[in-house]
Structures are given as C-alpha cells and as structure tokens.
Amino acid sequence: MIKDKIPKEEIEKWLEKLEEKISKIKMKDETKQQFLDNLKAYVNDCVYWLEKGDYVKAWEAISFAWGLYEAGEYFEVFEKIHK
C-alpha cells in the first residue's frame, strides 16, 4: 500500500463491520441519542466520500465513527438489541 493512499476495499471492510455493530445497538439513555446520531453521520460521510472516490476522507470518516463507537462501548452507553 502506498503511504498516501488507502484501498477502497479496506474502507469498505471496516464500514461493513461497523454498520453491522450499529444495527444491533441503541442508546441506553434516549436523551443522549445525539451521540448515536453523530456516529451514524460519520458512517454516512464515509459512504459519501467513498462514492466520490475520496478514500482519504472516507477513511477519516470511518475512523472517527469507530472512535465514537468504541467510546460508547467503553462508557457503556449502548444497549444491545436483537435482530
């Protein structure tokens, strides 16, 4: 991999993994829904930049989304739902 390029397949792999995880959670405290909304907004940004062919911005967006997801798990703000 070239240092300044990110393969589309790598971004799509992490996007798919995160979308699967997000589909199985909700906020424990509904007054904090904006947290999950922001996480989903970064996922949407990733999809947008993927479609535009800007893989660096797509990678940044999915990285931010993963950071929010992991913070949410760490602070136990999510409730698992069964699908």
mmCIF file of the N, C-alpha and C atoms, coordinates in Angstrom:
data_MODEL
# 
_entry.id   MODEL 
# 
loop_
_atom_site.group_PDB 
_atom_site.id 
_atom_site.type_symbol 
_atom_site.label_atom_id 
_atom_site.label_alt_id 
_atom_site.label_comp_id 
_atom_site.label_asym_id 
_atom_site.label_entity_id 
_atom_site.label_seq_id 
_atom_site.pdbx_PDB_ins_code 
_atom_site.Cartn_x 
_atom_site.Cartn_y 
_atom_site.Cartn_z 
_atom_site.occupancy 
_atom_site.B_iso_or_equiv 
_atom_site.pdbx_formal_charge 
_atom_site.auth_seq_id 
_atom_site.auth_comp_id 
_atom_site.auth_asym_id 
_atom_site.auth_atom_id 
_atom_site.pdbx_PDB_model_num 
ATOM 1   N N  . MET A 1 1  ? 0.850   -1.180 0.000  1.00 0.00 ? 1  MET A N  1 
ATOM 2   C CA . MET A 1 1  ? 0.000   0.000  0.000  1.00 0.00 ? 1  MET A CA 1 
ATOM 3   C C  . MET A 1 1  ? 0.890   1.235  0.000  1.00 0.00 ? 1  MET A C  1 
ATOM 4   N N  . ILE A 1 2  ? 0.554   2.165  -0.833 1.00 0.00 ? 2  ILE A N  1 
ATOM 5   C CA . ILE A 1 2  ? 1.271   3.434  -0.888 1.00 0.00 ? 2  ILE A CA 1 
ATOM 6   C C  . ILE A 1 2  ? 0.869   4.255  0.328  1.00 0.00 ? 2  ILE A C  1 
ATOM 7   N N  . LYS A 1 3  ? 1.825   4.966  0.926  1.00 0.00 ? 3  LYS A N  1 
ATOM 8   C CA . LYS A 1 3  ? 1.578   5.674  2.176  1.00 0.00 ? 3  LYS A CA 1 
ATOM 9   C C  . LYS A 1 3  ? 0.414   6.661  2.135  1.00 0.00 ? 3  LYS A C  1 
ATOM 10  N N  . ASP A 1 4  ? 0.215   7.343  1.038  1.00 0.00 ? 4  ASP A N  1 
ATOM 11  C CA . ASP A 1 4  ? -0.815  8.372  0.994  1.00 0.00 ? 4  ASP A CA 1 
ATOM 12  C C  . ASP A 1 4  ? -2.112  7.884  0.337  1.00 0.00 ? 4  ASP A C  1 
ATOM 13  N N  . LYS A 1 5  ? -2.248  6.604  0.150  1.00 0.00 ? 5  LYS A N  1 
ATOM 14  C CA . LYS A 1 5  ? -3.443  6.033  -0.474 1.00 0.00 ? 5  LYS A CA 1 
ATOM 15  C C  . LYS A 1 5  ? -4.015  4.947  0.437  1.00 0.00 ? 5  LYS A C  1 
ATOM 16  N N  . ILE A 1 6  ? -5.316  4.839  0.421  1.00 0.00 ? 6  ILE A N  1 
ATOM 17  C CA . ILE A 1 6  ? -5.986  3.827  1.213  1.00 0.00 ? 6  ILE A CA 1 
ATOM 18  C C  . ILE A 1 6  ? -6.866  3.012  0.267  1.00 0.00 ? 6  ILE A C  1 
ATOM 19  N N  . PRO A 1 7  ? -6.706  1.706  0.268  1.00 0.00 ? 7  PRO A N  1 
ATOM 20  C CA . PRO A 1 7  ? -7.504  0.887  -0.649 1.00 0.00 ? 7  PRO A CA 1 
ATOM 21  C C  . PRO A 1 7  ? -9.003  0.961  -0.313 1.00 0.00 ? 7  PRO A C  1 
ATOM 22  N N  . LYS A 1 8  ? -9.800  1.107  -1.328 1.00 0.00 ? 8  LYS A N  1 
ATOM 23  C CA . LYS A 1 8  ? -11.250 1.168  -1.174 1.00 0.00 ? 8  LYS A CA 1 
ATOM 24  C C  . LYS A 1 8  ? -11.764 -0.061 -0.423 1.00 0.00 ? 8  LYS A C  1 
ATOM 25  N N  . GLU A 1 9  ? -11.224 -1.220 -0.730 1.00 0.00 ? 9  GLU A N  1 
ATOM 26  C CA . GLU A 1 9  ? -11.665 -2.468 -0.103 1.00 0.00 ? 9  GLU A CA 1 
ATOM 27  C C  . GLU A 1 9  ? -11.451 -2.452 1.412  1.00 0.00 ? 9  GLU A C  1 
ATOM 28  N N  . GLU A 1 10 ? -10.398 -1.811 1.851  1.00 0.00 ? 10 GLU A N  1 
ATOM 29  C CA . GLU A 1 10 ? -10.118 -1.724 3.289  1.00 0.00 ? 10 GLU A CA 1 
ATOM 30  C C  . GLU A 1 10 ? -11.170 -0.857 3.981  1.00 0.00 ? 10 GLU A C  1 
ATOM 31  N N  . ILE A 1 11 ? -11.512 0.241  3.364  1.00 0.00 ? 11 ILE A N  1 
ATOM 32  C CA . ILE A 1 11 ? -12.537 1.132  3.918  1.00 0.00 ? 11 ILE A CA 1 
ATOM 33  C C  . ILE A 1 11 ? -13.880 0.403  3.952  1.00 0.00 ? 11 ILE A C  1 
ATOM 34  N N  . GLU A 1 12 ? -14.217 -0.255 2.858  1.00 0.00 ? 12 GLU A N  1 
ATOM 35  C CA . GLU A 1 12 ? -15.492 -0.977 2.783  1.00 0.00 ? 12 GLU A CA 1 
ATOM 36  C C  . GLU A 1 12 ? -15.570 -2.086 3.834  1.00 0.00 ? 12 GLU A C  1 
ATOM 37  N N  . LYS A 1 13 ? -14.460 -2.740 4.107  1.00 0.00 ? 13 LYS A N  1 
ATOM 38  C CA . LYS A 1 13 ? -14.418 -3.799 5.120  1.00 0.00 ? 13 LYS A CA 1 
ATOM 39  C C  . LYS A 1 13 ? -14.774 -3.234 6.495  1.00 0.00 ? 13 LYS A C  1 
ATOM 40  N N  . TRP A 1 14 ? -14.150 -2.126 6.882  1.00 0.00 ? 14 TRP A N  1 
ATOM 41  C CA . TRP A 1 14 ? -14.396 -1.536 8.195  1.00 0.00 ? 14 TRP A CA 1 
ATOM 42  C C  . TRP A 1 14 ? -15.771 -0.878 8.274  1.00 0.00 ? 14 TRP A C  1 
ATOM 43  N N  . LEU A 1 15 ? -16.231 -0.335 7.157  1.00 0.00 ? 15 LEU A N  1 
ATOM 44  C CA . LEU A 1 15 ? -17.571 0.238  7.094  1.00 0.00 ? 15 LEU A CA 1 
ATOM 45  C C  . LEU A 1 15 ? -18.621 -0.851 7.327  1.00 0.00 ? 15 LEU A C  1 
ATOM 46  N N  . GLU A 1 16 ? -18.470 -1.958 6.650  1.00 0.00 ? 16 GLU A N  1 
ATOM 47  C CA . GLU A 1 16 ? -19.419 -3.067 6.796  1.00 0.00 ? 16 GLU A CA 1 
ATOM 48  C C  . GLU A 1 16 ? -19.442 -3.597 8.227  1.00 0.00 ? 16 GLU A C  1 
ATOM 49  N N  . LYS A 1 17 ? -18.264 -3.758 8.828  1.00 0.00 ? 17 LYS A N  1 
ATOM 50  C CA . LYS A 1 17 ? -18.193 -4.248 10.210 1.00 0.00 ? 17 LYS A CA 1 
ATOM 51  C C  . LYS A 1 17 ? -18.910 -3.295 11.162 1.00 0.00 ? 17 LYS A C  1 
ATOM 52  N N  . LEU A 1 18 ? -18.699 -1.998 10.967 1.00 0.00 ? 18 LEU A N  1 
ATOM 53  C CA . LEU A 1 18 ? -19.309 -1.028 11.873 1.00 0.00 ? 18 LEU A CA 1 
ATOM 54  C C  . LEU A 1 18 ? -20.817 -0.945 11.657 1.00 0.00 ? 18 LEU A C  1 
ATOM 55  N N  . GLU A 1 19 ? -21.257 -0.991 10.414 1.00 0.00 ? 19 GLU A N  1 
ATOM 56  C CA . GLU A 1 19 ? -22.696 -0.961 10.143 1.00 0.00 ? 19 GLU A CA 1 
ATOM 57  C C  . GLU A 1 19 ? -23.397 -2.145 10.808 1.00 0.00 ? 19 GLU A C  1 
ATOM 58  N N  . GLU A 1 20 ? -22.756 -3.300 10.796 1.00 0.00 ? 20 GLU A N  1 
ATOM 59  C CA . GLU A 1 20 ? -23.317 -4.485 11.453 1.00 0.00 ? 20 GLU A CA 1 
ATOM 60  C C  . GLU A 1 20 ? -23.443 -4.250 12.963 1.00 0.00 ? 20 GLU A C  1 
ATOM 61  N N  . LYS A 1 21 ? -22.416 -3.697 13.568 1.00 0.00 ? 21 LYS A N  1 
ATOM 62  C CA . LYS A 1 21 ? -22.450 -3.429 15.008 1.00 0.00 ? 21 LYS A CA 1 
ATOM 63  C C  . LYS A 1 21 ? -23.519 -2.392 15.354 1.00 0.00 ? 21 LYS A C  1 
ATOM 64  N N  . ILE A 1 22 ? -23.609 -1.341 14.561 1.00 0.00 ? 22 ILE A N  1 
ATOM 65  C CA . ILE A 1 22 ? -24.577 -0.274 14.817 1.00 0.00 ? 22 ILE A CA 1 
ATOM 66  C C  . ILE A 1 22 ? -26.007 -0.797 14.711 1.00 0.00 ? 22 ILE A C  1 
ATOM 67  N N  . SER A 1 23 ? -26.226 -1.748 13.821 1.00 0.00 ? 23 SER A N  1 
ATOM 68  C CA . SER A 1 23 ? -27.576 -2.284 13.634 1.00 0.00 ? 23 SER A CA 1 
ATOM 69  C C  . SER A 1 23 ? -28.065 -3.048 14.860 1.00 0.00 ? 23 SER A C  1 
ATOM 70  N N  . LYS A 1 24 ? -27.165 -3.341 15.794 1.00 0.00 ? 24 LYS A N  1 
ATOM 71  C CA . LYS A 1 24 ? -27.517 -4.145 16.959 1.00 0.00 ? 24 LYS A CA 1 
ATOM 72  C C  . LYS A 1 24 ? -27.468 -3.361 18.270 1.00 0.00 ? 24 LYS A C  1 
ATOM 73  N N  . ILE A 1 25 ? -27.471 -2.023 18.175 1.00 0.00 ? 25 ILE A N  1 
ATOM 74  C CA . ILE A 1 25 ? -27.409 -1.218 19.397 1.00 0.00 ? 25 ILE A CA 1 
ATOM 75  C C  . ILE A 1 25 ? -28.443 -0.102 19.383 1.00 0.00 ? 25 ILE A C  1 
ATOM 76  N N  . LYS A 1 26 ? -28.719 0.403  20.564 1.00 0.00 ? 26 LYS A N  1 
ATOM 77  C CA . LYS A 1 26 ? -29.464 1.644  20.741 1.00 0.00 ? 26 LYS A CA 1 
ATOM 78  C C  . LYS A 1 26 ? -28.914 2.286  22.003 1.00 0.00 ? 26 LYS A C  1 
ATOM 79  N N  . MET A 1 27 ? -29.253 3.535  22.216 1.00 0.00 ? 27 MET A N  1 
ATOM 80  C CA . MET A 1 27 ? -28.761 4.239  23.399 1.00 0.00 ? 27 MET A CA 1 
ATOM 81  C C  . MET A 1 27 ? -29.520 3.752  24.628 1.00 0.00 ? 27 MET A C  1 
ATOM 82  N N  . LYS A 1 28 ? -28.819 3.562  25.731 1.00 0.00 ? 28 LYS A N  1 
ATOM 83  C CA . LYS A 1 28 ? -29.482 3.213  26.987 1.00 0.00 ? 28 LYS A CA 1 
ATOM 84  C C  . LYS A 1 28 ? -30.325 4.384  27.469 1.00 0.00 ? 28 LYS A C  1 
ATOM 85  N N  . ASP A 1 29 ? -29.785 5.580  27.299 1.00 0.00 ? 29 ASP A N  1 
ATOM 86  C CA . ASP A 1 29 ? -30.469 6.806  27.716 1.00 0.00 ? 29 ASP A CA 1 
ATOM 87  C C  . ASP A 1 29 ? -30.872 7.562  26.459 1.00 0.00 ? 29 ASP A C  1 
ATOM 88  N N  . GLU A 1 30 ? -32.157 7.576  26.167 1.00 0.00 ? 30 GLU A N  1 
ATOM 89  C CA . GLU A 1 30 ? -32.646 8.197  24.934 1.00 0.00 ? 30 GLU A CA 1 
ATOM 90  C C  . GLU A 1 30 ? -32.355 9.695  24.866 1.00 0.00 ? 30 GLU A C  1 
ATOM 91  N N  . THR A 1 31 ? -32.094 10.339 26.009 1.00 0.00 ? 31 THR A N  1 
ATOM 92  C CA . THR A 1 31 ? -31.769 11.769 25.975 1.00 0.00 ? 31 THR A CA 1 
ATOM 93  C C  . THR A 1 31 ? -30.381 12.011 25.392 1.00 0.00 ? 31 THR A C  1 
ATOM 94  N N  . LYS A 1 32 ? -29.625 10.947 25.239 1.00 0.00 ? 32 LYS A N  1 
ATOM 95  C CA . LYS A 1 32 ? -28.268 11.046 24.672 1.00 0.00 ? 32 LYS A CA 1 
ATOM 96  C C  . LYS A 1 32 ? -28.224 10.552 23.225 1.00 0.00 ? 32 LYS A C  1 
ATOM 97  N N  . GLN A 1 33 ? -29.370 10.508 22.562 1.00 0.00 ? 33 GLN A N  1 
ATOM 98  C CA . GLN A 1 33 ? -29.475 9.980  21.201 1.00 0.00 ? 33 GLN A CA 1 
ATOM 99  C C  . GLN A 1 33 ? -28.543 10.682 20.218 1.00 0.00 ? 33 GLN A C  1 
ATOM 100 N N  . GLN A 1 34 ? -28.209 11.936 20.495 1.00 0.00 ? 34 GLN A N  1 
ATOM 101 C CA . GLN A 1 34 ? -27.343 12.681 19.588 1.00 0.00 ? 34 GLN A CA 1 
ATOM 102 C C  . GLN A 1 34 ? -25.978 11.998 19.431 1.00 0.00 ? 34 GLN A C  1 
ATOM 103 N N  . PHE A 1 35 ? -25.534 11.303 20.458 1.00 0.00 ? 35 PHE A N  1 
ATOM 104 C CA . PHE A 1 35 ? -24.276 10.568 20.380 1.00 0.00 ? 35 PHE A CA 1 
ATOM 105 C C  . PHE A 1 35 ? -24.331 9.543  19.247 1.00 0.00 ? 35 PHE A C  1 
ATOM 106 N N  . LEU A 1 36 ? -25.385 8.738  19.229 1.00 0.00 ? 36 LEU A N  1 
ATOM 107 C CA . LEU A 1 36 ? -25.540 7.728  18.196 1.00 0.00 ? 36 LEU A CA 1 
ATOM 108 C C  . LEU A 1 36 ? -25.807 8.366  16.834 1.00 0.00 ? 36 LEU A C  1 
ATOM 109 N N  . ASP A 1 37 ? -26.548 9.459  16.826 1.00 0.00 ? 37 ASP A N  1 
ATOM 110 C CA . ASP A 1 37 ? -26.799 10.172 15.567 1.00 0.00 ? 37 ASP A CA 1 
ATOM 111 C C  . ASP A 1 37 ? -25.496 10.671 14.957 1.00 0.00 ? 37 ASP A C  1 
ATOM 112 N N  . ASN A 1 38 ? -24.592 11.182 15.793 1.00 0.00 ? 38 ASN A N  1 
ATOM 113 C CA . ASN A 1 38 ? -23.297 11.660 15.296 1.00 0.00 ? 38 ASN A CA 1 
ATOM 114 C C  . ASN A 1 38 ? -22.466 10.506 14.742 1.00 0.00 ? 38 ASN A C  1 
ATOM 115 N N  . LEU A 1 39 ? -22.499 9.382  15.429 1.00 0.00 ? 39 LEU A N  1 
ATOM 116 C CA . LEU A 1 39 ? -21.782 8.203  14.955 1.00 0.00 ? 39 LEU A CA 1 
ATOM 117 C C  . LEU A 1 39 ? -22.298 7.814  13.568 1.00 0.00 ? 39 LEU A C  1 
ATOM 118 N N  . LYS A 1 40 ? -23.617 7.769  13.416 1.00 0.00 ? 40 LYS A N  1 
ATOM 119 C CA . LYS A 1 40 ? -24.216 7.413  12.126 1.00 0.00 ? 40 LYS A CA 1 
ATOM 120 C C  . LYS A 1 40 ? -23.909 8.462  11.051 1.00 0.00 ? 40 LYS A C  1 
ATOM 121 N N  . ALA A 1 41 ? -23.791 9.718  11.444 1.00 0.00 ? 41 ALA A N  1 
ATOM 122 C CA . ALA A 1 41 ? -23.457 10.774 10.487 1.00 0.00 ? 41 ALA A CA 1 
ATOM 123 C C  . ALA A 1 41 ? -22.058 10.552 9.911  1.00 0.00 ? 41 ALA A C  1 
ATOM 124 N N  . TYR A 1 42 ? -21.121 10.122 10.747 1.00 0.00 ? 42 TYR A N  1 
ATOM 125 C CA . TYR A 1 42 ? -19.776 9.822  10.244 1.00 0.00 ? 42 TYR A CA 1 
ATOM 126 C C  . TYR A 1 42 ? -19.798 8.629  9.303  1.00 0.00 ? 42 TYR A C  1 
ATOM 127 N N  . VAL A 1 43 ? -20.641 7.641  9.595  1.00 0.00 ? 43 VAL A N  1 
ATOM 128 C CA . VAL A 1 43 ? -20.790 6.498  8.687  1.00 0.00 ? 43 VAL A CA 1 
ATOM 129 C C  . VAL A 1 43 ? -21.325 6.990  7.342  1.00 0.00 ? 43 VAL A C  1 
ATOM 130 N N  . ASN A 1 44 ? -22.331 7.845  7.386  1.00 0.00 ? 44 ASN A N  1 
ATOM 131 C CA . ASN A 1 44 ? -22.889 8.407  6.146  1.00 0.00 ? 44 ASN A CA 1 
ATOM 132 C C  . ASN A 1 44 ? -21.852 9.224  5.390  1.00 0.00 ? 44 ASN A C  1 
ATOM 133 N N  . ASP A 1 45 ? -21.024 9.968  6.115  1.00 0.00 ? 45 ASP A N  1 
ATOM 134 C CA . ASP A 1 45 ? -19.948 10.727 5.478  1.00 0.00 ? 45 ASP A CA 1 
ATOM 135 C C  . ASP A 1 45 ? -18.975 9.787  4.770  1.00 0.00 ? 45 ASP A C  1 
ATOM 136 N N  . CYS A 1 46 ? -18.677 8.678  5.408  1.00 0.00 ? 46 CYS A N  1 
ATOM 137 C CA . CYS A 1 46 ? -17.782 7.693  4.799  1.00 0.00 ? 46 CYS A CA 1 
ATOM 138 C C  . CYS A 1 46 ? -18.362 7.203  3.479  1.00 0.00 ? 46 CYS A C  1 
ATOM 139 N N  . VAL A 1 47 ? -19.628 6.850  3.478  1.00 0.00 ? 47 VAL A N  1 
ATOM 140 C CA . VAL A 1 47 ? -20.288 6.374  2.258  1.00 0.00 ? 47 VAL A CA 1 
ATOM 141 C C  . VAL A 1 47 ? -20.240 7.455  1.179  1.00 0.00 ? 47 VAL A C  1 
ATOM 142 N N  . TYR A 1 48 ? -20.518 8.693  1.575  1.00 0.00 ? 48 TYR A N  1 
ATOM 143 C CA . TYR A 1 48 ? -20.492 9.808  0.627  1.00 0.00 ? 48 TYR A CA 1 
ATOM 144 C C  . TYR A 1 48 ? -19.115 9.937  -0.024 1.00 0.00 ? 48 TYR A C  1 
ATOM 145 N N  . TRP A 1 49 ? -18.064 9.946  0.792  1.00 0.00 ? 49 TRP A N  1 
ATOM 146 C CA . TRP A 1 49 ? -16.714 10.123 0.243  1.00 0.00 ? 49 TRP A CA 1 
ATOM 147 C C  . TRP A 1 49 ? -16.266 8.916  -0.565 1.00 0.00 ? 49 TRP A C  1 
ATOM 148 N N  . LEU A 1 50 ? -16.720 7.720  -0.173 1.00 0.00 ? 50 LEU A N  1 
ATOM 149 C CA . LEU A 1 50 ? -16.430 6.544  -0.996 1.00 0.00 ? 50 LEU A CA 1 
ATOM 150 C C  . LEU A 1 50 ? -17.017 6.710  -2.394 1.00 0.00 ? 50 LEU A C  1 
ATOM 151 N N  . GLU A 1 51 ? -18.274 7.156  -2.446 1.00 0.00 ? 51 GLU A N  1 
ATOM 152 C CA . GLU A 1 51 ? -18.933 7.364  -3.732 1.00 0.00 ? 51 GLU A CA 1 
ATOM 153 C C  . GLU A 1 51 ? -18.229 8.428  -4.572 1.00 0.00 ? 51 GLU A C  1 
ATOM 154 N N  . LYS A 1 52 ? -17.652 9.420  -3.902 1.00 0.00 ? 52 LYS A N  1 
ATOM 155 C CA . LYS A 1 52 ? -16.934 10.487 -4.606 1.00 0.00 ? 52 LYS A CA 1 
ATOM 156 C C  . LYS A 1 52 ? -15.518 10.063 -5.001 1.00 0.00 ? 52 LYS A C  1 
ATOM 157 N N  . GLY A 1 53 ? -15.054 8.938  -4.478 1.00 0.00 ? 53 GLY A N  1 
ATOM 158 C CA . GLY A 1 53 ? -13.715 8.459  -4.790 1.00 0.00 ? 53 GLY A CA 1 
ATOM 159 C C  . GLY A 1 53 ? -12.623 9.082  -3.947 1.00 0.00 ? 53 GLY A C  1 
ATOM 160 N N  . ASP A 1 54 ? -13.001 9.772  -2.877 1.00 0.00 ? 54 ASP A N  1 
ATOM 161 C CA . ASP A 1 54 ? -12.006 10.377 -1.980 1.00 0.00 ? 54 ASP A CA 1 
ATOM 162 C C  . ASP A 1 54 ? -11.799 9.431  -0.798 1.00 0.00 ? 54 ASP A C  1 
ATOM 163 N N  . TYR A 1 55 ? -10.873 8.497  -0.974 1.00 0.00 ? 55 TYR A N  1 
ATOM 164 C CA . TYR A 1 55 ? -10.677 7.442  0.002  1.00 0.00 ? 55 TYR A CA 1 
ATOM 165 C C  . TYR A 1 55 ? -9.996  7.926  1.284  1.00 0.00 ? 55 TYR A C  1 
ATOM 166 N N  . VAL A 1 56 ? -9.236  8.979  1.204  1.00 0.00 ? 56 VAL A N  1 
ATOM 167 C CA . VAL A 1 56 ? -8.620  9.525  2.416  1.00 0.00 ? 56 VAL A CA 1 
ATOM 168 C C  . VAL A 1 56 ? -9.705  10.090 3.325  1.00 0.00 ? 56 VAL A C  1 
ATOM 169 N N  . LYS A 1 57 ? -10.616 10.891 2.770  1.00 0.00 ? 57 LYS A N  1 
ATOM 170 C CA . LYS A 1 57 ? -11.701 11.436 3.589  1.00 0.00 ? 57 LYS A CA 1 
ATOM 171 C C  . LYS A 1 57 ? -12.635 10.335 4.063  1.00 0.00 ? 57 LYS A C  1 
ATOM 172 N N  . ALA A 1 58 ? -12.879 9.341  3.237  1.00 0.00 ? 58 ALA A N  1 
ATOM 173 C CA . ALA A 1 58 ? -13.718 8.216  3.649  1.00 0.00 ? 58 ALA A CA 1 
ATOM 174 C C  . ALA A 1 58 ? -13.079 7.478  4.821  1.00 0.00 ? 58 ALA A C  1 
ATOM 175 N N  . TRP A 1 59 ? -11.767 7.284  4.749  1.00 0.00 ? 59 TRP A N  1 
ATOM 176 C CA . TRP A 1 59 ? -11.039 6.610  5.836  1.00 0.00 ? 59 TRP A CA 1 
ATOM 177 C C  . TRP A 1 59 ? -11.102 7.444  7.119  1.00 0.00 ? 59 TRP A C  1 
ATOM 178 N N  . GLU A 1 60 ? -10.935 8.739  6.987  1.00 0.00 ? 60 GLU A N  1 
ATOM 179 C CA . GLU A 1 60 ? -11.033 9.612  8.160  1.00 0.00 ? 60 GLU A CA 1 
ATOM 180 C C  . GLU A 1 60 ? -12.418 9.491  8.797  1.00 0.00 ? 60 GLU A C  1 
ATOM 181 N N  . ALA A 1 61 ? -13.458 9.514  7.978  1.00 0.00 ? 61 ALA A N  1 
ATOM 182 C CA . ALA A 1 61 ? -14.823 9.453  8.499  1.00 0.00 ? 61 ALA A CA 1 
ATOM 183 C C  . ALA A 1 61 ? -15.090 8.127  9.210  1.00 0.00 ? 61 ALA A C  1 
ATOM 184 N N  . ILE A 1 62 ? -14.673 7.020  8.624  1.00 0.00 ? 62 ILE A N  1 
ATOM 185 C CA . ILE A 1 62 ? -14.940 5.730  9.270  1.00 0.00 ? 62 ILE A CA 1 
ATOM 186 C C  . ILE A 1 62 ? -14.078 5.575  10.520 1.00 0.00 ? 62 ILE A C  1 
ATOM 187 N N  . SER A 1 63 ? -12.902 6.176  10.518 1.00 0.00 ? 63 SER A N  1 
ATOM 188 C CA . SER A 1 63 ? -12.063 6.144  11.721 1.00 0.00 ? 63 SER A CA 1 
ATOM 189 C C  . SER A 1 63 ? -12.710 6.919  12.867 1.00 0.00 ? 63 SER A C  1 
ATOM 190 N N  . PHE A 1 64 ? -13.269 8.096  12.569 1.00 0.00 ? 64 PHE A N  1 
ATOM 191 C CA . PHE A 1 64 ? -13.975 8.859  13.594 1.00 0.00 ? 64 PHE A CA 1 
ATOM 192 C C  . PHE A 1 64 ? -15.178 8.081  14.095 1.00 0.00 ? 64 PHE A C  1 
ATOM 193 N N  . ALA A 1 65 ? -15.909 7.458  13.182 1.00 0.00 ? 65 ALA A N  1 
ATOM 194 C CA . ALA A 1 65 ? -17.088 6.681  13.565 1.00 0.00 ? 65 ALA A CA 1 
ATOM 195 C C  . ALA A 1 65 ? -16.697 5.535  14.499 1.00 0.00 ? 65 ALA A C  1 
ATOM 196 N N  . TRP A 1 66 ? -15.625 4.835  14.166 1.00 0.00 ? 66 TRP A N  1 
ATOM 197 C CA . TRP A 1 66 ? -15.160 3.748  15.031 1.00 0.00 ? 66 TRP A CA 1 
ATOM 198 C C  . TRP A 1 66 ? -14.750 4.281  16.400 1.00 0.00 ? 66 TRP A C  1 
ATOM 199 N N  . GLY A 1 67 ? -14.118 5.452  16.420 1.00 0.00 ? 67 GLY A N  1 
ATOM 200 C CA . GLY A 1 67 ? -13.732 6.050  17.698 1.00 0.00 ? 67 GLY A CA 1 
ATOM 201 C C  . GLY A 1 67 ? -14.940 6.327  18.575 1.00 0.00 ? 67 GLY A C  1 
ATOM 202 N N  . LEU A 1 68 ? -15.987 6.869  17.979 1.00 0.00 ? 68 LEU A N  1 
ATOM 203 C CA . LEU A 1 68 ? -17.215 7.114  18.744 1.00 0.00 ? 68 LEU A CA 1 
ATOM 204 C C  . LEU A 1 68 ? -17.842 5.809  19.212 1.00 0.00 ? 68 LEU A C  1 
ATOM 205 N N  . TYR A 1 69 ? -17.870 4.829  18.330 1.00 0.00 ? 69 TYR A N  1 
ATOM 206 C CA . TYR A 1 69 ? -18.442 3.538  18.704 1.00 0.00 ? 69 TYR A CA 1 
ATOM 207 C C  . TYR A 1 69 ? -17.682 2.933  19.890 1.00 0.00 ? 69 TYR A C  1 
ATOM 208 N N  . GLU A 1 70 ? -16.376 2.930  19.798 1.00 0.00 ? 70 GLU A N  1 
ATOM 209 C CA . GLU A 1 70 ? -15.568 2.345  20.867 1.00 0.00 ? 70 GLU A CA 1 
ATOM 210 C C  . GLU A 1 70 ? -15.697 3.126  22.169 1.00 0.00 ? 70 GLU A C  1 
ATOM 211 N N  . ALA A 1 71 ? -15.818 4.448  22.071 1.00 0.00 ? 71 ALA A N  1 
ATOM 212 C CA . ALA A 1 71 ? -16.048 5.254  23.276 1.00 0.00 ? 71 ALA A CA 1 
ATOM 213 C C  . ALA A 1 71 ? -17.400 4.897  23.883 1.00 0.00 ? 71 ALA A C  1 
ATOM 214 N N  . GLY A 1 72 ? -18.399 4.738  23.037 1.00 0.00 ? 72 GLY A N  1 
ATOM 215 C CA . GLY A 1 72 ? -19.714 4.351  23.527 1.00 0.00 ? 72 GLY A CA 1 
ATOM 216 C C  . GLY A 1 72 ? -19.704 3.000  24.219 1.00 0.00 ? 72 GLY A C  1 
ATOM 217 N N  . GLU A 1 73 ? -18.971 2.063  23.670 1.00 0.00 ? 73 GLU A N  1 
ATOM 218 C CA . GLU A 1 73 ? -18.838 0.755  24.318 1.00 0.00 ? 73 GLU A CA 1 
ATOM 219 C C  . GLU A 1 73 ? -18.108 0.881  25.648 1.00 0.00 ? 73 GLU A C  1 
ATOM 220 N N  . TYR A 1 74 ? -17.020 1.634  25.652 1.00 0.00 ? 74 TYR A N  1 
ATOM 221 C CA . TYR A 1 74 ? -16.219 1.788  26.867 1.00 0.00 ? 74 TYR A CA 1 
ATOM 222 C C  . TYR A 1 74 ? -17.050 2.394  28.001 1.00 0.00 ? 74 TYR A C  1 
ATOM 223 N N  . PHE A 1 75 ? -17.836 3.414  27.672 1.00 0.00 ? 75 PHE A N  1 
ATOM 224 C CA . PHE A 1 75 ? -18.645 4.082  28.683 1.00 0.00 ? 75 PHE A CA 1 
ATOM 225 C C  . PHE A 1 75 ? -20.017 3.438  28.870 1.00 0.00 ? 75 PHE A C  1 
ATOM 226 N N  . GLU A 1 76 ? -20.234 2.319  28.182 1.00 0.00 ? 76 GLU A N  1 
ATOM 227 C CA . GLU A 1 76 ? -21.445 1.517  28.310 1.00 0.00 ? 76 GLU A CA 1 
ATOM 228 C C  . GLU A 1 76 ? -22.730 2.334  28.103 1.00 0.00 ? 76 GLU A C  1 
ATOM 229 N N  . VAL A 1 77 ? -22.747 3.114  27.036 1.00 0.00 ? 77 VAL A N  1 
ATOM 230 C CA . VAL A 1 77 ? -23.914 3.939  26.724 1.00 0.00 ? 77 VAL A CA 1 
ATOM 231 C C  . VAL A 1 77 ? -24.878 3.223  25.778 1.00 0.00 ? 77 VAL A C  1 
ATOM 232 N N  . PHE A 1 78 ? -24.455 2.084  25.239 1.00 0.00 ? 78 PHE A N  1 
ATOM 233 C CA . PHE A 1 78 ? -25.288 1.351  24.298 1.00 0.00 ? 78 PHE A CA 1 
ATOM 234 C C  . PHE A 1 78 ? -26.006 0.199  24.988 1.00 0.00 ? 78 PHE A C  1 
ATOM 235 N N  . GLU A 1 79 ? -27.155 -0.095 24.445 1.00 0.00 ? 79 GLU A N  1 
ATOM 236 C CA . GLU A 1 79 ? -27.890 -1.290 24.842 1.00 0.00 ? 79 GLU A CA 1 
ATOM 237 C C  . GLU A 1 79 ? -27.955 -2.186 23.613 1.00 0.00 ? 79 GLU A C  1 
ATOM 238 N N  . LYS A 1 80 ? -27.638 -3.449 23.795 1.00 0.00 ? 80 LYS A N  1 
ATOM 239 C CA . LYS A 1 80 ? -27.681 -4.395 22.678 1.00 0.00 ? 80 LYS A CA 1 
ATOM 240 C C  . LYS A 1 80 ? -29.136 -4.739 22.370 1.00 0.00 ? 80 LYS A C  1 
ATOM 241 N N  . ILE A 1 81 ? -29.445 -4.753 21.090 1.00 0.00 ? 81 ILE A N  1 
ATOM 242 C CA . ILE A 1 81 ? -30.779 -5.184 20.655 1.00 0.00 ? 81 ILE A CA 1 
ATOM 243 C C  . ILE A 1 81 ? -30.609 -6.423 19.794 1.00 0.00 ? 81 ILE A C  1 
ATOM 244 N N  . HIS A 1 82 ? -31.608 -7.237 19.752 1.00 0.00 ? 82 HIS A N  1 
ATOM 245 C CA . HIS A 1 82 ? -31.537 -8.477 18.978 1.00 0.00 ? 82 HIS A CA 1 
ATOM 246 C C  . HIS A 1 82 ? -32.255 -8.282 17.663 1.00 0.00 ? 82 HIS A C  1 
ATOM 247 N N  . LYS A 1 83 ? -31.587 -8.620 16.595 1.00 0.00 ? 83 LYS A N  1 
ATOM 248 C CA . LYS A 1 83 ? -32.169 -8.537 15.245 1.00 0.00 ? 83 LYS A CA 1 
ATOM 249 C C  . LYS A 1 83 ? -32.069 -9.863 14.577 1.00 0.00 ? 83 LYS A C  1 
# 
